[in-house]
Amino acid sequence: MAEIPSRPSLFKAECGFILVAGLLPSDKLPLSALPDRIALVPVELVASLRHIVMAAFRACRALNTGRNVAEAFAYELGACLTGMREVSKVRKALSSLGPKVFVSICEDVGDCLGPLMAMLAWGSRLTDVEPRYKPDDLPSCSGNVEALAMEEGAMLELDR
């Protein structure tokens, strides 16, 4: 699997913009102070850059149309990423320590960069991260982990 780069990647979406970057969060980072449109996703939940970007697009759309399963962007993103429908399970999955993928949605590019810059000021570091997604009990003839991961998120989309 390809790394998710430390340099921020910006994508245009119907909700505005999606910013994605590899991040090693600081242990001093006050997670409760993170803005609502920010998510820190453990690398164990991510199969590829495409996987997390597609999940962010789906979360964005769900929040904009009112078809979301969670109120907060981070939990909606986690649900779209994993296919989990129970917010308590998503919350637990997002709470692991270690390298993360920073994801921000915003209407203006500066609004996406601001929280990332604040995290860096708190001692977090931009870093390339290697996705570590391991499918649970999902057999694959091709071994294409990314396709299996994207299918999990698509199943939630189909159930809406």
C-alpha positions as CSV (number, residue, x, y, z in Angstrom):
1,M,0.0,0.0,0.0
2,A,1.2,3.5,-0.8
3,E,2.0,6.0,1.9
4,I,-0.3,8.9,2.8
5,P,2.1,11.8,2.4
6,S,3.0,14.3,5.1
7,R,2.4,17.2,2.7
8,P,-1.2,18.2,2.8
9,S,-3.4,17.1,-0.1
10,L,-6.4,19.2,-1.0
11,F,-9.5,18.0,-2.7
12,K,-12.6,19.9,-3.9
13,A,-15.9,18.5,-2.6
14,E,-19.5,19.5,-2.5
15,C,-19.1,20.7,1.1
16,G,-16.1,22.9,0.0
17,F,-12.6,21.3,0.5
18,I,-11.1,18.2,2.1
19,L,-7.6,18.4,3.4
20,V,-5.7,15.2,4.2
21,A,-2.2,14.8,5.6
22,G,-0.2,12.2,7.6
23,L,0.3,13.3,11.2
24,L,2.0,12.1,14.3
25,P,0.0,13.8,17.1
26,S,1.6,15.3,20.1
27,D,0.7,13.9,23.5
28,K,0.2,17.5,24.6
29,L,-2.5,18.0,22.0
30,P,-5.9,18.9,23.7
31,L,-8.1,16.6,21.6
32,S,-11.3,18.0,23.2
33,A,-10.4,21.4,21.7
34,L,-10.4,20.1,18.1
35,P,-12.9,21.9,15.8
36,D,-16.0,19.9,14.8
37,R,-14.9,19.6,11.1
38,I,-11.6,17.8,12.0
39,A,-10.9,14.1,12.2
40,L,-7.7,12.2,13.3
41,V,-8.0,8.7,11.9
42,P,-5.7,5.9,13.1
43,V,-3.7,4.4,10.2
44,E,-5.2,1.0,11.1
45,L,-8.6,2.1,9.7
46,V,-7.1,3.4,6.4
47,A,-6.3,1.3,3.3
48,S,-5.1,4.1,1.0
49,L,-5.4,7.8,0.4
50,R,-8.2,7.1,-2.1
51,H,-10.0,5.2,0.7
52,I,-10.0,8.0,3.2
53,V,-10.8,10.7,0.6
54,M,-13.8,8.7,-0.6
55,A,-15.0,8.3,3.0
56,A,-14.6,12.0,3.5
57,F,-16.7,12.8,0.4
58,R,-19.4,10.4,1.7
59,A,-19.3,11.9,5.2
60,C,-19.5,15.4,3.7
61,R,-22.5,14.5,1.6
62,A,-24.2,12.7,4.5
63,L,-23.8,15.7,6.8
64,N,-25.0,18.1,4.1
65,T,-28.1,16.1,3.3
66,G,-29.0,15.1,6.8
67,R,-28.5,11.4,6.2
68,N,-25.7,11.1,8.7
69,V,-25.5,8.4,11.4
70,A,-23.3,10.6,13.6
71,E,-23.5,14.3,14.5
72,A,-19.7,15.0,14.5
73,F,-17.7,14.9,11.3
74,A,-15.0,12.7,12.8
75,Y,-17.5,10.0,13.7
76,E,-19.4,10.2,10.4
77,L,-16.0,9.9,8.6
78,G,-15.2,6.9,10.8
79,A,-18.6,5.3,9.9
80,C,-18.1,5.9,6.2
81,L,-14.5,4.6,6.4
82,T,-15.4,1.3,8.3
83,G,-19.0,0.7,7.5
84,M,-19.8,0.7,11.3
85,R,-23.2,2.0,12.1
86,E,-22.8,2.2,15.9
87,V,-21.2,5.5,16.9
88,S,-19.9,4.0,20.1
89,K,-17.9,1.4,18.1
90,V,-16.7,4.2,15.7
91,R,-15.6,6.3,18.7
92,K,-13.6,3.4,20.1
93,A,-12.0,2.6,16.7
94,L,-10.9,6.3,16.3
95,S,-9.3,6.4,19.8
96,S,-6.2,4.3,19.2
97,L,-2.8,5.9,19.7
98,G,0.0,6.4,17.2
99,P,0.2,7.8,13.7
100,K,-3.0,9.3,12.3
101,V,-4.4,10.7,9.1
102,F,-5.5,14.3,9.6
103,V,-8.7,15.1,7.7
104,S,-10.4,18.5,7.6
105,I,-13.5,19.7,5.7
106,C,-14.1,23.4,5.2
107,E,-15.6,26.0,2.9
108,D,-12.4,28.0,2.6
109,V,-8.9,26.5,2.2
110,G,-7.6,28.7,5.0
111,D,-10.2,27.2,7.3
112,C,-8.7,23.8,6.7
113,L,-5.1,24.9,7.2
114,G,-5.7,26.8,10.4
115,P,-6.5,23.7,12.6
116,L,-3.5,21.8,11.0
117,M,-1.2,24.7,11.8
118,A,-2.6,24.8,15.4
119,M,-1.9,21.1,15.8
120,L,1.7,21.7,14.6
121,A,2.1,24.5,17.1
122,W,1.0,22.0,19.9
123,G,4.0,19.8,18.9
124,S,2.4,17.4,16.4
125,R,4.5,16.5,13.3
126,L,3.6,16.1,9.7
127,T,4.9,12.6,8.7
128,D,4.3,10.1,5.9
129,V,2.1,7.4,7.3
130,E,1.7,3.8,6.0
131,P,-1.9,2.6,5.9
132,R,-2.3,-0.5,8.1
133,Y,-5.8,-1.6,7.3
134,K,-6.4,-5.3,7.9
135,P,-9.8,-6.7,6.8
136,D,-11.6,-8.7,9.5
137,D,-12.8,-12.0,8.1
138,L,-13.1,-10.7,4.6
139,P,-11.8,-13.2,2.1
140,S,-10.2,-11.9,-1.1
141,C,-9.2,-13.8,-4.2
142,S,-7.1,-10.9,-5.4
143,G,-5.7,-9.7,-2.2
144,N,-6.8,-6.1,-3.0
145,V,-7.2,-4.7,0.5
146,E,-8.2,-1.3,-0.8
147,A,-11.2,-2.7,-2.7
148,L,-12.3,-4.6,0.4
149,A,-12.0,-1.5,2.6
150,M,-13.9,0.7,0.1
151,E,-16.6,-1.9,-0.1
152,E,-17.2,-1.8,3.7
153,G,-17.8,2.0,3.5
154,A,-20.0,1.6,0.4
155,M,-22.3,-0.8,2.2
156,L,-23.2,1.9,4.7
157,E,-23.9,4.3,1.8
158,L,-26.2,1.8,0.2
159,D,-28.1,1.3,3.5
160,R,-28.9,5.0,3.9
